[in-house]
Amino acid sequence: IETREAGGRRGLDVAKTLGLMAWNEYFIQDTNYEQAIVWTEEAMKIIQDQLGDNNFLVVAPKNTLAAITQFKAMQSSGKEKEKLLKQAEKMKLSYVETYVANLGEFNPETAAAMNNLAKTYREMKRTGEAEKLQLKSLHVLTSILGPDDEEVAATNDALGYFYKVTMGDMDKAEPFYIEDIRITETLFGNIRNLYQATGDKEKEELYKAKIAEWEKAQEKKVEP
């Protein structure tokens, strides 16, 4: 990018472009992580030089860099893994704080950032902190979006997985899995009712089949 030294508005546009390129390289292309790191670090430097360390625009490239860092940690072991996880934690803590400062604690994006940090705590074996953040995220999402939202269902599912796989406690996992099932059945049912009301029999039958497949998958999920 030839304009990367430009200041002001043009410089921030360059930073955004670099951030998007890095995101695409890591999350979409799944190829050159090292190049993605270079772009994210450069994007962050431009934004921080012009707007300060905690400006909201820093969040996107920092999120990408934290994801890459955690991925590299999972490919490592021993002290190197520990070092990389600490770096990922520091970045994720920083952007959780930025979300809270800019959007408030009761915001879906803030809740998603909390869940993201919880993933790092799980890998660091800091299960108490991971649990606290996931439960807080569920409370935030339920308060904002209501109890029958797909994001709430996904967070219940993640908590069920956490208790079952990370903690080995199926008794705690079960109610979260059951709530995930209840919400998803409600959402599927709403769609099916819509097709019934419009007389679209083909789509109604398709969703009935999808629900049956999904319910079989859920039966396996809640087995001890």
N, C-alpha and C positions, 0 to 999 in steps of 0.2 A: 504494500500500500504506500504510494508515493507521498501522500499527504500526512503521514503519521506525525511529523514535527509541527504541524499547524496548531495554532492555539485557538481559544474561544470555542464558538459553536462548531466550527469545522473540526477542531480537535476532538470534541465530544462525539461527533458523528463517526469519526475514525475509530474511537474507542468502542462504540456500540457495534460497528462493523467487525472489529477484531473479536469482540465477545461472541457475536453470532457465528463467525467462522470457527472459533474454538469449540463452541457448543456443537456445531454441525460435525466437526472433525471427530469429536469424542462420542456424542450420543447417536449420531446418524450414520456417519461413515465407518466409525469403529476402526480407525486405522492409525494415524500418526499422533499418539498421545503427547510425545515430546513437543511437536509443533503446536499442539493445542495449548500446552502449558506456556510456551513462549507468547502466544497471542493473548491468553488470559492475563498474564503478568503485565504485558504491555498495556492492555486495556485498563487494568486496575491502576497502573501508574499514571496514565493520562488523566483519568477521572479524579484520583486522589490529589494529584498536583493542582488541578483546577478547582475542585469542589470540596476537598477535604477527605479524610480517611473514612468517615462514616456516612457519606452521601448515599442515598438510596440506589443510585446508578451503579455503585460498586457491587451490589448484591449479585447480579446475574453472572458476571465473570468469576466472582469469588465462589459462587455455587458450583460452577463448572470445575474450577480448580480444586475445590474440596472433594468433588466426586472422583476426579482423576487421582487425587492423592489417596483417597480411601481404596480405590481400585488397586493402585500400586501396593498399598499396604497388604491387601489380601493375596497378592502374589509374592509377598515377602514373608520372612519369619524372624523370630528372635527380636533383637534390639532394633533392627531396621524396621520391622513391622510396628513395633511400639512407637518409634519415632514418627513414622508416617501417620499413624492414627492420632497421635497428639497434635500434629500439624492440621489434620482434617478437623479435629475437635475445635481447635482454636478458630479456624475459619468459620465453621458452622455456628459456634457460639457468637461470633462477631455479627454474622448476618441475622441470627435470631434477634439479637439486640437492636439491629437496624430496623427490622420489621416491626418490632414492638414500638420503637421510637417514632416510626413514620406512619404505621397503619394501626397501631394499638394491639393489645394482646388478643382481643376478641375479633379476629379476622381470619378467614380461611387460609390466606397465604402465610400468616404467622403460625397457624396450626400445622401447616405442611412443613414449615421450617423446623418446628419442634420435633415432628416425626422423623425428619431427616437427621437431626442431631441424635435422636434416640437410636437410630441404626448404628451410629458410631459408638455410642455407649455400649450397645450390645456386643460389638466386636471387641471392645475393651474390657469386657466382663464386668462392667459397671451396671449390673442389671437393675439395681434399685433406682438409679437415675433414669435409666431407659424406661422403666415402668412408670415412673412419675410423669415423665414428659408425654408418653403415649396416652395415659389417662387424662392428662390436662388437655391434650389435643382433642381427644374425643369429647370432653366437656365443652370446649370452645365450639367445635363443629356442630354438636347437637344443639347448643344454645342459639347459634346463628342460623343454621340451615333447617333445623327441626329434626325429629327422630326418624323420618322416613326419606332420607336423602342418600344418594349413592356414595358420597364421600364418607358419610357416617357409617354406612355398611362396610366400606373398605377399611375404615379404621377399626371397626369391631373385628373384622377378619384378621387384621394385622395383630391386634391384641390377643386374639385366640391363638394365632401362630406363636406369638411371643411366649405365652404361658405354656403351650403344649411343647414346643421345640426347645426354646431357650431355658425355661424353668422346669420342664418336665412335670407340669401340674395340670392334668386334664380336667380336674374339678374346677379350677379357675378358668381354664380355656373354654369350657363348654358353654357358659352363658353368653360369651361374646360371639362364638360361632352361631349359636341359636338366634341371637339378635341379628347377625348378618343375614341369616337365612330368612328371618321374618321380614326384614326390610326389602330384600331382593324379591321375595315373593309378592310383596305389596306393589313394588315398582313394575314387575312383570304383569301382575294382575291389572294394574291401571292401563297398561298398554293393550292388553287383551280386551279389556272392557271398551277401550276406544275403538278397536277394530269391530267388536260386536255391534257397537252403536252405529258405525258407518257402514256395516254390512259387508265388510271386506273379509269374506270367509277364508280366502287363501292365506292371508297374513295371520288371521286368527289361529288357523290350524298350525301354521309355522311356529308361532309363539308357544302354542301348547306343547309342541314337540321339543322346543328349546327349553321350556320349563322342566319337562320330564328329564331331559339330559342333565340339566343343572342340578335337579334334586338328587339324582343318582350320585353326582360328584360330591354333593354336600353330605350324603350318608357316609361316604368313605372318610370325609374330613373329620367328622365328629366321633369316629370310632376310637376307643382307648388305645 
